[in-house]
């Protein structure tokens, strides 16, 4: 079973994707974004701390910033 913090981060990111972009963050899209971040396919635009970084992504033609926690290896939220 996943760590409760990871579950909360995933839940939060799914809500923010729906709220801010009107996009359902499906397991496939979530996995794809994680893969792109972890393989260096997305450009890091800001390092907020030793564990949190912001990456530039294009989702359905929309340019967004995705916030990632390297300790939990989870998306935290999405920003415009």
N, C-alpha and C positions, 0 to 999 in steps of 0.2 A: 504494500500500500504506500502511496505517495505521502511525503511529508505534508502536514497541514498547511505550512507556509506556501508550498508549491501549489497546492490545491486552491488556496486563496488567491495567489497571483494569477493562475489560469482563469479562475472565475472572474476576477476583476478585469483582466484583459479582454475576455469575451464580452463582458458588459460594455466596456468602453468602445470596442470595435463596433458594436451594434448601435450604441448611443451616438458616437461621433461620425461614423461612416455609413451606418445602415447596412453593415456587412456582418453576416454570421461567420464568426471565427471557427470554421470547421476543424476537426482534428487534422485533416489533410493540409489545410492552409497553415495551421499552427505549426505542424511538423516541417512544412516547407520553409517557413520563416526562420525557425530554429536552425534548420540545416544551412540556410544561406548565411546566417549570422556566424555559426560555428565554423564554416569553411571559408569565411572571409569574402563571400560574394557580395555582401552589402557594405556600403561605406559607413564607417563610424564617423558621426558628426560631432559628438560630444561625449566626454567621459565625466560623469557626474560624481563618481566616487571610485574606490578600488573595486567595487563589485557591480556598479550600475553604469551602463553605457547606452547611448542613443544612436540608432542606426537609421539611415535614409532608405526607404523602400517605396516601391510603386505597386499599389494594389488596385486592380481594376481601373488602371489609368490615373489613379489618385496618388499624388506624392504625399507621403506621410513619414512621420518619425516613429520608430518602434523602440520602446524602452525595454532593455534586457538585463536580467540579473545573472551574472556569471557564476555566482555561488550556487544558486538553485537551478541554473540552466533553464530559466523560464522567462517568458515575456511578462512584463509588468503592466504595460499600458500602451496605448497608441495616441499620438499627438498630431495636430495639423502642422 
